[in-house]
Amino acid sequence: MVMPSNNQRISLQQAMQIAVQRVPGQIIHYGMDMENGTLVYEIFILTAQNKIYEVEVNAKTGVIRKIEEENDYD
């Protein structure tokens, strides 16, 4: 049996807004993943400087867990 509070999470739209507030640019890819037992949204953003950043947003709390510059998006 799953407790209702375990199913509550922020929406993808909210996660995208949080990510672009910290790293302005164009979202080019997004997804969900488990990181160390925590469900996160992974938002990939292309900046005006042509750099790609991955922003991980905690899907439950909306807190940014990590911002990382991608060196190779292949």
N, CA, C, O and CB atoms as a CASP TS submission, in Angstrom:
PFRMAT TS
TARGET T0000
AUTHOR 0000-0000-0000
METHOD Language model
MODEL 1
PARENT N/A
ATOM      1  N   MET     1       0.839  -1.190   0.000  1.00  0.00           N
ATOM      2  CA  MET     1       0.000   0.000   0.000  1.00  0.00           C
ATOM      3  C   MET     1       0.880   1.248   0.000  1.00  0.00           C
ATOM      4  O   MET     1       1.788   1.371   0.823  1.00  0.00           O
ATOM      5  CB  MET     1      -0.952   0.001   1.220  1.00  0.00           C
ATOM      6  N   VAL     2       0.619   2.153  -0.901  1.00  0.00           N
ATOM      7  CA  VAL     2       1.412   3.379  -1.029  1.00  0.00           C
ATOM      8  C   VAL     2       0.677   4.520  -0.345  1.00  0.00           C
ATOM      9  O   VAL     2      -0.519   4.725  -0.553  1.00  0.00           O
ATOM     10  CB  VAL     2       1.686   3.719  -2.524  1.00  0.00           C
ATOM     11  N   MET     3       1.410   5.250   0.467  1.00  0.00           N
ATOM     12  CA  MET     3       0.824   6.409   1.144  1.00  0.00           C
ATOM     13  C   MET     3       0.618   7.524   0.120  1.00  0.00           C
ATOM     14  O   MET     3       1.483   7.727  -0.732  1.00  0.00           O
ATOM     15  CB  MET     3       1.733   6.895   2.325  1.00  0.00           C
ATOM     16  N   PRO     4      -0.495   8.253   0.174  1.00  0.00           N
ATOM     17  CA  PRO     4      -0.760   9.323  -0.803  1.00  0.00           C
ATOM     18  C   PRO     4       0.344  10.370  -0.863  1.00  0.00           C
ATOM     19  O   PRO     4       0.636  10.895  -1.938  1.00  0.00           O
ATOM     20  CB  PRO     4      -2.067  10.002  -0.475  1.00  0.00           C
ATOM     21  N   SER     5       0.962  10.682   0.273  1.00  0.00           N
ATOM     22  CA  SER     5       1.995  11.726   0.284  1.00  0.00           C
ATOM     23  C   SER     5       3.214  11.324  -0.541  1.00  0.00           C
ATOM     24  O   SER     5       3.946  12.188  -1.024  1.00  0.00           O
ATOM     25  CB  SER     5       2.422  12.033   1.719  1.00  0.00           C
ATOM     26  N   ASN     6       3.440  10.012  -0.707  1.00  0.00           N
ATOM     27  CA  ASN     6       4.573   9.561  -1.502  1.00  0.00           C
ATOM     28  C   ASN     6       4.374   9.833  -2.987  1.00  0.00           C
ATOM     29  O   ASN     6       5.342   9.900  -3.745  1.00  0.00           O
ATOM     30  CB  ASN     6       4.807   8.084  -1.277  1.00  0.00           C
ATOM     31  N   ASN     7       3.120   9.989  -3.404  1.00  0.00           N
ATOM     32  CA  ASN     7       2.826  10.218  -4.813  1.00  0.00           C
ATOM     33  C   ASN     7       2.822  11.696  -5.185  1.00  0.00           C
ATOM     34  O   ASN     7       2.792  12.027  -6.370  1.00  0.00           O
ATOM     35  CB  ASN     7       1.499   9.610  -5.161  1.00  0.00           C
ATOM     36  N   GLN     8       2.850  12.576  -4.214  1.00  0.00           N
ATOM     37  CA  GLN     8       2.801  14.007  -4.503  1.00  0.00           C
ATOM     38  C   GLN     8       4.157  14.468  -5.008  1.00  0.00           C
ATOM     39  O   GLN     8       5.194  14.167  -4.417  1.00  0.00           O
ATOM     40  CB  GLN     8       2.383  14.814  -3.251  1.00  0.00           C
ATOM     41  N   ARG     9       4.129  15.196  -6.101  1.00  0.00           N
ATOM     42  CA  ARG     9       5.367  15.756  -6.632  1.00  0.00           C
ATOM     43  C   ARG     9       5.031  16.987  -7.449  1.00  0.00           C
ATOM     44  O   ARG     9       3.881  17.218  -7.823  1.00  0.00           O
ATOM     45  CB  ARG     9       6.138  14.716  -7.489  1.00  0.00           C
ATOM     46  N   ILE    10       6.066  17.772  -7.718  1.00  0.00           N
ATOM     47  CA  ILE    10       5.869  18.947  -8.551  1.00  0.00           C
ATOM     48  C   ILE    10       5.669  18.481  -9.990  1.00  0.00           C
ATOM     49  O   ILE    10       6.071  17.375 -10.353  1.00  0.00           O
ATOM     50  CB  ILE    10       7.077  19.935  -8.436  1.00  0.00           C
ATOM     51  N   SER    11       5.056  19.317 -10.794  1.00  0.00           N
ATOM     52  CA  SER    11       4.828  18.967 -12.199  1.00  0.00           C
ATOM     53  C   SER    11       6.099  19.204 -13.014  1.00  0.00           C
ATOM     54  O   SER    11       7.016  19.898 -12.575  1.00  0.00           O
ATOM     55  CB  SER    11       3.651  19.788 -12.785  1.00  0.00           C
ATOM     56  N   LEU    12       6.133  18.621 -14.190  1.00  0.00           N
ATOM     57  CA  LEU    12       7.249  18.849 -15.106  1.00  0.00           C
ATOM     58  C   LEU    12       7.363  20.331 -15.437  1.00  0.00           C
ATOM     59  O   LEU    12       8.468  20.869 -15.499  1.00  0.00           O
ATOM     60  CB  LEU    12       7.074  18.022 -16.395  1.00  0.00           C
ATOM     61  N   GLN    13       6.219  20.998 -15.653  1.00  0.00           N
ATOM     62  CA  GLN    13       6.232  22.440 -15.953  1.00  0.00           C
ATOM     63  C   GLN    13       6.884  23.228 -14.819  1.00  0.00           C
ATOM     64  O   GLN    13       7.679  24.135 -15.067  1.00  0.00           O
ATOM     65  CB  GLN    13       4.797  22.956 -16.194  1.00  0.00           C
ATOM     66  N   GLN    14       6.547  22.880 -13.571  1.00  0.00           N
ATOM     67  CA  GLN    14       7.150  23.573 -12.428  1.00  0.00           C
ATOM     68  C   GLN    14       8.654  23.327 -12.388  1.00  0.00           C
ATOM     69  O   GLN    14       9.427  24.248 -12.123  1.00  0.00           O
ATOM     70  CB  GLN    14       6.498  23.112 -11.106  1.00  0.00           C
ATOM     71  N   ALA    15       9.070  22.096 -12.648  1.00  0.00           N
ATOM     72  CA  ALA    15      10.500  21.768 -12.647  1.00  0.00           C
ATOM     73  C   ALA    15      11.236  22.554 -13.729  1.00  0.00           C
ATOM     74  O   ALA    15      12.347  23.034 -13.505  1.00  0.00           O
ATOM     75  CB  ALA    15      10.707  20.256 -12.857  1.00  0.00           C
ATOM     76  N   MET    16      10.619  22.683 -14.896  1.00  0.00           N
ATOM     77  CA  MET    16      11.232  23.448 -15.988  1.00  0.00           C
ATOM     78  C   MET    16      11.382  24.917 -15.607  1.00  0.00           C
ATOM     79  O   MET    16      12.414  25.530 -15.883  1.00  0.00           O
ATOM     80  CB  MET    16      10.395  23.320 -17.273  1.00  0.00           C
ATOM     81  N   GLN    17      10.355  25.483 -14.975  1.00  0.00           N
ATOM     82  CA  GLN    17      10.422  26.883 -14.551  1.00  0.00           C
ATOM     83  C   GLN    17      11.538  27.089 -13.532  1.00  0.00           C
ATOM     84  O   GLN    17      12.286  28.063 -13.610  1.00  0.00           O
ATOM     85  CB  GLN    17       9.075  27.331 -13.958  1.00  0.00           C
ATOM     86  N   ILE    18      11.647  26.176 -12.586  1.00  0.00           N
ATOM     87  CA  ILE    18      12.698  26.257 -11.568  1.00  0.00           C
ATOM     88  C   ILE    18      14.068  26.206 -12.237  1.00  0.00           C
ATOM     89  O   ILE    18      14.959  26.983 -11.894  1.00  0.00           O
ATOM     90  CB  ILE    18      12.557  25.108 -10.531  1.00  0.00           C
ATOM     91  N   ALA    19      14.236  25.289 -13.197  1.00  0.00           N
ATOM     92  CA  ALA    19      15.527  25.112 -13.867  1.00  0.00           C
ATOM     93  C   ALA    19      15.935  26.349 -14.663  1.00  0.00           C
ATOM     94  O   ALA    19      17.077  26.798 -14.557  1.00  0.00           O
ATOM     95  CB  ALA    19      15.473  23.904 -14.791  1.00  0.00           C
ATOM     96  N   VAL    20      15.013  26.911 -15.463  1.00  0.00           N
ATOM     97  CA  VAL    20      15.390  28.063 -16.296  1.00  0.00           C
ATOM     98  C   VAL    20      15.532  29.349 -15.489  1.00  0.00           C
ATOM     99  O   VAL    20      16.143  30.306 -15.963  1.00  0.00           O
ATOM    100  CB  VAL    20      14.362  28.268 -17.393  1.00  0.00           C
ATOM    101  N   GLN    21      14.980  29.388 -14.281  1.00  0.00           N
ATOM    102  CA  GLN    21      15.239  30.541 -13.410  1.00  0.00           C
ATOM    103  C   GLN    21      16.698  30.548 -12.969  1.00  0.00           C
ATOM    104  O   GLN    21      17.293  31.614 -12.813  1.00  0.00           O
ATOM    105  CB  GLN    21      14.304  30.517 -12.175  1.00  0.00           C
ATOM    106  N   ARG    22      17.276  29.369 -12.767  1.00  0.00           N
ATOM    107  CA  ARG    22      18.673  29.266 -12.347  1.00  0.00           C
ATOM    108  C   ARG    22      19.641  29.282 -13.522  1.00  0.00           C
ATOM    109  O   ARG    22      20.725  29.858 -13.431  1.00  0.00           O
ATOM    110  CB  ARG    22      18.876  28.005 -11.545  1.00  0.00           C
ATOM    111  N   VAL    23      19.247  28.644 -14.632  1.00  0.00           N
ATOM    112  CA  VAL    23      20.091  28.571 -15.829  1.00  0.00           C
ATOM    113  C   VAL    23      19.242  29.032 -17.012  1.00  0.00           C
ATOM    114  O   VAL    23      18.571  28.219 -17.648  1.00  0.00           O
ATOM    115  CB  VAL    23      20.659  27.105 -16.060  1.00  0.00           C
ATOM    116  N   PRO    24      19.267  30.339 -17.311  1.00  0.00           N
ATOM    117  CA  PRO    24      18.453  30.849 -18.418  1.00  0.00           C
ATOM    118  C   PRO    24      18.883  30.240 -19.755  1.00  0.00           C
ATOM    119  O   PRO    24      20.074  30.093 -20.030  1.00  0.00           O
ATOM    120  CB  PRO    24      18.550  32.379 -18.486  1.00  0.00           C
ATOM    121  N   GLY    25      17.907  29.895 -20.567  1.00  0.00           N
ATOM    122  CA  GLY    25      18.196  29.339 -21.879  1.00  0.00           C
ATOM    123  C   GLY    25      17.006  28.575 -22.406  1.00  0.00           C
ATOM    124  O   GLY    25      15.886  28.717 -21.913  1.00  0.00           O
ATOM    125  N   GLN    26      17.263  27.755 -23.421  1.00  0.00           N
ATOM    126  CA  GLN    26      16.220  26.976 -24.088  1.00  0.00           C
ATOM    127  C   GLN    26      16.308  25.527 -23.625  1.00  0.00           C
ATOM    128  O   GLN    26      17.374  24.915 -23.686  1.00  0.00           O
ATOM    129  CB  GLN    26      16.352  27.070 -25.637  1.00  0.00           C
ATOM    130  N   ILE    27      15.188  24.982 -23.164  1.00  0.00           N
ATOM    131  CA  ILE    27      15.156  23.578 -22.767  1.00  0.00           C
ATOM    132  C   ILE    27      15.197  22.729 -24.033  1.00  0.00           C
ATOM    133  O   ILE    27      14.362  22.883 -24.923  1.00  0.00           O
ATOM    134  CB  ILE    27      13.884  23.253 -21.907  1.00  0.00           C
ATOM    135  N   ILE    28      16.182  21.829 -24.101  1.00  0.00           N
ATOM    136  CA  ILE    28      16.333  20.998 -25.294  1.00  0.00           C
ATOM    137  C   ILE    28      16.002  19.533 -25.024  1.00  0.00           C
ATOM    138  O   ILE    28      15.804  18.762 -25.963  1.00  0.00           O
ATOM    139  CB  ILE    28      17.748  21.111 -25.828  1.00  0.00           C
ATOM    140  N   HIS    29      15.941  19.142 -23.756  1.00  0.00           N
ATOM    141  CA  HIS    29      15.626  17.756 -23.409  1.00  0.00           C
ATOM    142  C   HIS    29      15.245  17.704 -21.945  1.00  0.00           C
ATOM    143  O   HIS    29      15.703  18.521 -21.146  1.00  0.00           O
ATOM    144  CB  HIS    29      16.827  16.804 -23.706  1.00  0.00           C
ATOM    145  N   TYR    30      14.403  16.741 -21.593  1.00  0.00           N
ATOM    146  CA  TYR    30      14.037  16.556 -20.190  1.00  0.00           C
ATOM    147  C   TYR    30      13.626  15.109 -19.965  1.00  0.00           C
ATOM    148  O   TYR    30      13.286  14.385 -20.900  1.00  0.00           O
ATOM    149  CB  TYR    30      12.893  17.522 -19.780  1.00  0.00           C
ATOM    150  N   GLY    31      13.666  14.715 -18.714  1.00  0.00           N
ATOM    151  CA  GLY    31      13.263  13.360 -18.356  1.00  0.00           C
ATOM    152  C   GLY    31      13.201  13.218 -16.849  1.00  0.00           C
ATOM    153  O   GLY    31      13.385  14.183 -16.108  1.00  0.00           O
ATOM    154  N   MET    32      12.938  11.998 -16.408  1.00  0.00           N
ATOM    155  CA  MET    32      12.919  11.692 -14.981  1.00  0.00           C
ATOM    156  C   MET    32      13.890  10.549 -14.739  1.00  0.00           C
ATOM    157  O   MET    32      14.108   9.709 -15.612  1.00  0.00           O
ATOM    158  CB  MET    32      11.475  11.326 -14.487  1.00  0.00           C
ATOM    159  N   ASP    33      14.478  10.526 -13.533  1.00  0.00           N
ATOM    160  CA  ASP    33      15.428   9.479 -13.189  1.00  0.00           C
ATOM    161  C   ASP    33      15.462   9.327 -11.677  1.00  0.00           C
ATOM    162  O   ASP    33      15.015  10.208 -10.943  1.00  0.00           O
ATOM    163  CB  ASP    33      16.840   9.798 -13.748  1.00  0.00           C
ATOM    164  N   MET    34      15.990   8.211 -11.224  1.00  0.00           N
ATOM    165  CA  MET    34      16.235   8.009  -9.798  1.00  0.00           C
ATOM    166  C   MET    34      17.709   8.289  -9.536  1.00  0.00           C
ATOM    167  O   MET    34      18.580   7.691 -10.168  1.00  0.00           O
ATOM    168  CB  MET    34      15.840   6.555  -9.344  1.00  0.00           C
ATOM    169  N   GLU    35      17.986   9.186  -8.617  1.00  0.00           N
ATOM    170  CA  GLU    35      19.356   9.500  -8.222  1.00  0.00           C
ATOM    171  C   GLU    35      19.482   9.225  -6.731  1.00  0.00           C
ATOM    172  O   GLU    35      18.905   9.937  -5.910  1.00  0.00           O
ATOM    173  CB  GLU    35      19.730  10.988  -8.562  1.00  0.00           C
ATOM    174  N   ASN    36      20.240   8.191  -6.388  1.00  0.00           N
ATOM    175  CA  ASN    36      20.440   7.817  -4.981  1.00  0.00           C
ATOM    176  C   ASN    36      19.112   7.671  -4.238  1.00  0.00           C
ATOM    177  O   ASN    36      18.974   8.124  -3.101  1.00  0.00           O
ATOM    178  CB  ASN    36      21.314   8.861  -4.277  1.00  0.00           C
ATOM    179  N   GLY    37      18.143   7.039  -4.885  1.00  0.00           N
ATOM    180  CA  GLY    37      16.855   6.791  -4.255  1.00  0.00           C
ATOM    181  C   GLY    37      15.884   7.956  -4.288  1.00  0.00           C
ATOM    182  O   GLY    37      14.796   7.870  -3.720  1.00  0.00           O
ATOM    183  N   THR    38      16.263   9.044  -4.947  1.00  0.00           N
ATOM    184  CA  THR    38      15.409  10.230  -5.039  1.00  0.00           C
ATOM    185  C   THR    38      14.970  10.428  -6.485  1.00  0.00           C
ATOM    186  O   THR    38      15.796  10.418  -7.398  1.00  0.00           O
ATOM    187  CB  THR    38      16.149  11.493  -4.515  1.00  0.00           C
ATOM    188  N   LEU    39      13.673  10.608  -6.689  1.00  0.00           N
ATOM    189  CA  LEU    39      13.148  10.864  -8.029  1.00  0.00           C
ATOM    190  C   LEU    39      13.452  12.309  -8.417  1.00  0.00           C
ATOM    191  O   LEU    39      13.114  13.238  -7.683  1.00  0.00           O
ATOM    192  CB  LEU    39      11.616  10.584  -8.094  1.00  0.00           C
ATOM    193  N   VAL    40      14.090  12.494  -9.572  1.00  0.00           N
ATOM    194  CA  VAL    40      14.454  13.836 -10.022  1.00  0.00           C
ATOM    195  C   VAL    40      14.013  14.039 -11.466  1.00  0.00           C
ATOM    196  O   VAL    40      13.938  13.097 -12.255  1.00  0.00           O
ATOM    197  CB  VAL    40      15.975  14.067  -9.886  1.00  0.00           C
ATOM    198  N   TYR    41      13.723  15.302 -11.785  1.00  0.00           N
ATOM    199  CA  TYR    41      13.563  15.716 -13.175  1.00  0.00           C
ATOM    200  C   TYR    41      14.945  16.124 -13.661  1.00  0.00           C
ATOM    201  O   TYR    41      15.666  16.841 -12.966  1.00  0.00           O
ATOM    202  CB  TYR    41      12.513  16.895 -13.329  1.00  0.00           C
ATOM    203  N   GLU    42      15.314  15.672 -14.847  1.00  0.00           N
ATOM    204  CA  GLU    42      16.559  16.092 -15.477  1.00  0.00           C
ATOM    205  C   GLU    42      16.191  17.025 -16.624  1.00  0.00           C
ATOM    206  O   GLU    42      15.540  16.621 -17.588  1.00  0.00           O
ATOM    207  CB  GLU    42      17.404  14.859 -15.982  1.00  0.00           C
ATOM    208  N   ILE    43      16.616  18.272 -16.503  1.00  0.00           N
ATOM    209  CA  ILE    43      16.298  19.293 -17.502  1.00  0.00           C
ATOM    210  C   ILE    43      17.610  19.714 -18.166  1.00  0.00           C
ATOM    211  O   ILE    43      18.536  20.156 -17.485  1.00  0.00           O
ATOM    212  CB  ILE    43      15.558  20.531 -16.852  1.00  0.00           C
ATOM    213  N   PHE    44      17.690  19.581 -19.477  1.00  0.00           N
ATOM    214  CA  PHE    44      18.881  19.992 -20.224  1.00  0.00           C
ATOM    215  C   PHE    44      18.581  21.319 -20.902  1.00  0.00           C
ATOM    216  O   PHE    44      17.589  21.458 -21.618  1.00  0.00           O
ATOM    217  CB  PHE    44      19.304  18.906 -21.274  1.00  0.00           C
ATOM    218  N   ILE    45      19.461  22.301 -20.665  1.00  0.00           N
ATOM    219  CA  ILE    45      19.239  23.671 -21.130  1.00  0.00           C
ATOM    220  C   ILE    45      20.415  24.128 -21.984  1.00  0.00           C
ATOM    221  O   ILE    45      21.574  23.976 -21.600  1.00  0.00           O
ATOM    222  CB  ILE    45      19.036  24.631 -19.935  1.00  0.00           C
ATOM    223  N   LEU    46      20.100  24.691 -23.149  1.00  0.00           N
ATOM    224  CA  LEU    46      21.096  25.304 -24.023  1.00  0.00           C
ATOM    225  C   LEU    46      21.103  26.799 -23.738  1.00  0.00           C
ATOM    226  O   LEU    46      20.083  27.471 -23.890  1.00  0.00           O
ATOM    227  CB  LEU    46      20.794  25.014 -25.540  1.00  0.00           C
ATOM    228  N   THR    47      22.259  27.319 -23.320  1.00  0.00           N
ATOM    229  CA  THR    47      22.356  28.737 -22.976  1.00  0.00           C
ATOM    230  C   THR    47      22.703  29.567 -24.210  1.00  0.00           C
ATOM    231  O   THR    47      23.020  29.028 -25.270  1.00  0.00           O
ATOM    232  CB  THR    47      23.410  28.955 -21.874  1.00  0.00           C
ATOM    233  N   ALA    48      22.636  30.881 -24.052  1.00  0.00           N
ATOM    234  CA  ALA    48      22.984  31.805 -25.140  1.00  0.00           C
ATOM    235  C   ALA    48      24.456  31.681 -25.527  1.00  0.00           C
ATOM    236  O   ALA    48      24.847  32.074 -26.626  1.00  0.00           O
ATOM    237  CB  ALA    48      22.673  33.252 -24.732  1.00  0.00           C
ATOM    238  N   GLN    49      25.272  31.135 -24.622  1.00  0.00           N
ATOM    239  CA  GLN    49      26.698  30.932 -24.895  1.00  0.00           C
ATOM    240  C   GLN    49      26.964  29.575 -25.555  1.00  0.00           C
ATOM    241  O   GLN    49      28.112  29.139 -25.648  1.00  0.00           O
ATOM    242  CB  GLN    49      27.502  31.045 -23.597  1.00  0.00           C
ATOM    243  N   ASN    50      25.890  28.909 -26.013  1.00  0.00           N
ATOM    244  CA  ASN    50      25.985  27.588 -26.648  1.00  0.00           C
ATOM    245  C   ASN    50      26.587  26.528 -25.739  1.00  0.00           C
ATOM    246  O   ASN    50      27.291  25.629 -26.199  1.00  0.00           O
ATOM    247  CB  ASN    50      26.806  27.684 -27.906  1.00  0.00           C
ATOM    248  N   LYS    51      26.307  26.639 -24.453  1.00  0.00           N
ATOM    249  CA  LYS    51      26.709  25.611 -23.499  1.00  0.00           C
ATOM    250  C   LYS    51      25.453  24.871 -23.057  1.00  0.00           C
ATOM    251  O   LYS    51      24.373  25.455 -22.960  1.00  0.00           O
ATOM    252  CB  LYS    51      27.470  26.229 -22.271  1.00  0.00           C
ATOM    253  N   ILE    52      25.607  23.596 -22.796  1.00  0.00           N
ATOM    254  CA  ILE    52      24.483  22.772 -22.348  1.00  0.00           C
ATOM    255  C   ILE    52      24.689  22.423 -20.880  1.00  0.00           C
ATOM    256  O   ILE    52      25.752  21.954 -20.473  1.00  0.00           O
ATOM    257  CB  ILE    52      24.347  21.476 -23.214  1.00  0.00           C
ATOM    258  N   TYR    53      23.646  22.665 -20.101  1.00  0.00           N
ATOM    259  CA  TYR    53      23.678  22.339 -18.681  1.00  0.00           C
ATOM    260  C   TYR    53      22.571  21.350 -18.368  1.00  0.00           C
ATOM    261  O   TYR    53      21.464  21.437 -18.898  1.00  0.00           O
ATOM    262  CB  TYR    53      23.537  23.609 -17.816  1.00  0.00           C
ATOM    263  N   GLU    54      22.900  20.396 -17.482  1.00  0.00           N
ATOM    264  CA  GLU    54      21.886  19.504 -16.927  1.00  0.00           C
ATOM    265  C   GLU    54      21.535  20.028 -15.547  1.00  0.00           C
ATOM    266  O   GLU    54      22.413  20.212 -14.703  1.00  0.00           O
ATOM    267  CB  GLU    54      22.387  18.014 -16.866  1.00  0.00           C
ATOM    268  N   VAL    55      20.254  20.268 -15.318  1.00  0.00           N
ATOM    269  CA  VAL    55      19.774  20.722 -14.016  1.00  0.00           C
ATOM    270  C   VAL    55      18.886  19.612 -13.463  1.00  0.00           C
ATOM    271  O   VAL    55      17.891  19.237 -14.083  1.00  0.00           O
ATOM    272  CB  VAL    55      18.993  22.099 -14.120  1.00  0.00           C
ATOM    273  N   GLU    56      19.253  19.089 -12.290  1.00  0.00           N
ATOM    274  CA  GLU    56      18.436  18.064 -11.637  1.00  0.00           C
ATOM    275  C   GLU    56      17.582  18.730 -10.575  1.00  0.00           C
ATOM    276  O   GLU    56      18.094  19.405  -9.682  1.00  0.00           O
ATOM    277  CB  GLU    56      19.323  16.941 -11.012  1.00  0.00           C
ATOM    278  N   VAL    57      16.270  18.535 -10.682  1.00  0.00           N
ATOM    279  CA  VAL    57      15.313  19.122  -9.746  1.00  0.00           C
ATOM    280  C   VAL    57      14.619  17.984  -8.999  1.00  0.00           C
ATOM    281  O   VAL    57      14.051  17.086  -9.619  1.00  0.00           O
ATOM    282  CB  VAL    57      14.269  20.033 -10.490  1.00  0.00           C
ATOM    283  N   ASN    58      14.666  18.024  -7.670  1.00  0.00           N
ATOM    284  CA  ASN    58      13.981  17.025  -6.852  1.00  0.00           C
ATOM    285  C   ASN    58      12.494  17.059  -7.195  1.00  0.00           C
ATOM    286  O   ASN    58      11.855  18.104  -7.082  1.00  0.00           O
ATOM    287  CB  ASN    58      14.212  17.286  -5.324  1.00  0.00           C
ATOM    288  N   ALA    59      11.944  15.922  -7.613  1.00  0.00           N
ATOM    289  CA  ALA    59      10.559  15.871  -8.085  1.00  0.00           C
ATOM    290  C   ALA    59       9.548  16.052  -6.958  1.00  0.00           C
ATOM    291  O   ALA    59       8.389  16.380  -7.215  1.00  0.00           O
ATOM    292  CB  ALA    59      10.304  14.555  -8.787  1.00  0.00           C
ATOM    293  N   LYS    60       9.967  15.846  -5.729  1.00  0.00           N
ATOM    294  CA  LYS    60       9.036  15.983  -4.608  1.00  0.00           C
ATOM    295  C   LYS    60       9.078  17.387  -4.005  1.00  0.00           C
ATOM    296  O   LYS    60       8.042  17.963  -3.674  1.00  0.00           O
ATOM    297  CB  LYS    60       9.353  14.947  -3.531  1.00  0.00           C
ATOM    298  N   THR    61      10.300  17.933  -3.866  1.00  0.00           N
ATOM    299  CA  THR    61      10.450  19.210  -3.160  1.00  0.00           C
ATOM    300  C   THR    61      10.640  20.409  -4.075  1.00  0.00           C
ATOM    301  O   THR    61      10.381  21.540  -3.664  1.00  0.00           O
ATOM    302  CB  THR    61      11.607  19.129  -2.227  1.00  0.00           C
ATOM    303  N   GLY    62      11.091  20.185  -5.322  1.00  0.00           N
ATOM    304  CA  GLY    62      11.383  21.292  -6.222  1.00  0.00           C
ATOM    305  C   GLY    62      12.745  21.917  -5.996  1.00  0.00           C
ATOM    306  O   GLY    62      13.067  22.939  -6.601  1.00  0.00           O
ATOM    307  N   VAL    63      13.552  21.312  -5.127  1.00  0.00           N
ATOM    308  CA  VAL    63      14.886  21.833  -4.839  1.00  0.00           C
ATOM    309  C   VAL    63      15.853  21.344  -5.917  1.00  0.00           C
ATOM    310  O   VAL    63      15.822  20.178  -6.311  1.00  0.00           O
ATOM    311  CB  VAL    63      15.367  21.393  -3.418  1.00  0.00           C
ATOM    312  N   ILE    64      16.713  22.251  -6.389  1.00  0.00           N
ATOM    313  CA  ILE    64      17.730  21.870  -7.367  1.00  0.00           C
ATOM    314  C   ILE    64      18.797  21.053  -6.653  1.00  0.00           C
ATOM    315  O   ILE    64      19.390  21.505  -5.674  1.00  0.00           O
ATOM    316  CB  ILE    64      18.356  23.127  -8.061  1.00  0.00           C
ATOM    317  N   ARG    65      19.034  19.840  -7.156  1.00  0.00           N
ATOM    318  CA  ARG    65      20.032  18.943  -6.564  1.00  0.00           C
ATOM    319  C   ARG    65      21.405  19.143  -7.188  1.00  0.00           C
ATOM    320  O   ARG    65      22.424  18.991  -6.515  1.00  0.00           O
ATOM    321  CB  ARG    65      19.600  17.489  -6.725  1.00  0.00           C
ATOM    322  N   LYS    66      21.435  19.486  -8.475  1.00  0.00           N
ATOM    323  CA  LYS    66      22.724  19.568  -9.163  1.00  0.00           C
ATOM    324  C   LYS    66      22.571  20.400 -10.423  1.00  0.00           C
ATOM    325  O   LYS    66      21.547  20.342 -11.104  1.00  0.00           O
ATOM    326  CB  LYS    66      23.265  18.156  -9.506  1.00  0.00           C
ATOM    327  N   ILE    67      23.608  21.180 -10.723  1.00  0.00           N
ATOM    328  CA  ILE    67      23.722  21.864 -12.012  1.00  0.00           C
ATOM    329  C   ILE    67      25.085  21.478 -12.558  1.00  0.00           C
ATOM    330  O   ILE    67      26.110  21.683 -11.907  1.00  0.00           O
ATOM    331  CB  ILE    67      23.557  23.449 -11.880  1.00  0.00           C
ATOM    332  N   GLU    68      25.086  20.914 -13.761  1.00  0.00           N
ATOM    333  CA  GLU    68      26.332  20.393 -14.310  1.00  0.00           C
ATOM    334  C   GLU    68      26.435  20.758 -15.779  1.00  0.00           C
ATOM    335  O   GLU    68      25.493  20.560 -16.546  1.00  0.00           O
ATOM    336  CB  GLU    68      26.421  18.865 -14.124  1.00  0.00           C
ATOM    337  N   GLU    69      27.591  21.294 -16.166  1.00  0.00           N
ATOM    338  CA  GLU    69      27.807  21.583 -17.581  1.00  0.00           C
ATOM    339  C   GLU    69      28.115  20.289 -18.311  1.00  0.00           C
ATOM    340  O   GLU    69      28.948  19.496 -17.872  1.00  0.00           O
ATOM    341  CB  GLU    69      28.954  22.609 -17.775  1.00  0.00           C
ATOM    342  N   GLU    70      27.439  20.087 -19.423  1.00  0.00           N
ATOM    343  CA  GLU    70      27.655  18.897 -20.235  1.00  0.00           C
ATOM    344  C   GLU    70      28.757  19.197 -21.241  1.00  0.00           C
ATOM    345  O   GLU    70      28.709  20.207 -21.942  1.00  0.00           O
ATOM    346  CB  GLU    70      26.342  18.454 -20.955  1.00  0.00           C
ATOM    347  N   ASN    71      29.750  18.316 -21.308  1.00  0.00           N
ATOM    348  CA  ASN    71      30.840  18.497 -22.258  1.00  0.00           C
ATOM    349  C   ASN    71      30.544  17.834 -23.593  1.00  0.00           C
ATOM    350  O   ASN    71      31.035  18.268 -24.636  1.00  0.00           O
ATOM    351  CB  ASN    71      32.126  17.946 -21.686  1.00  0.00           C
ATOM    352  N   ASP    72      29.733  16.772 -23.554  1.00  0.00           N
ATOM    353  CA  ASP    72      29.411  16.031 -24.769  1.00  0.00           C
ATOM    354  C   ASP    72      27.996  15.512 -24.636  1.00  0.00           C
ATOM    355  O   ASP    72      27.736  14.663 -23.784  1.00  0.00           O
ATOM    356  CB  ASP    72      30.418  14.864 -25.016  1.00  0.00           C
ATOM    357  N   TYR    73      27.085  15.988 -25.442  1.00  0.00           N
ATOM    358  CA  TYR    73      25.672  15.636 -25.321  1.00  0.00           C
ATOM    359  C   TYR    73      25.314  14.373 -26.102  1.00  0.00           C
ATOM    360  O   TYR    73      24.143  13.993 -26.129  1.00  0.00           O
ATOM    361  CB  TYR    73      24.814  16.786 -25.794  1.00  0.00           C
ATOM    362  N   ASP    74      26.275  13.717 -26.734  1.00  0.00           N
ATOM    363  CA  ASP    74      25.977  12.515 -27.543  1.00  0.00           C
ATOM    364  C   ASP    74      25.351  11.433 -26.707  1.00  0.00           C
ATOM    365  O   ASP    74      25.037  10.360 -27.221  1.00  0.00           O
ATOM    366  CB  ASP    74      27.242  11.976 -28.204  1.00  0.00           C
TER
END
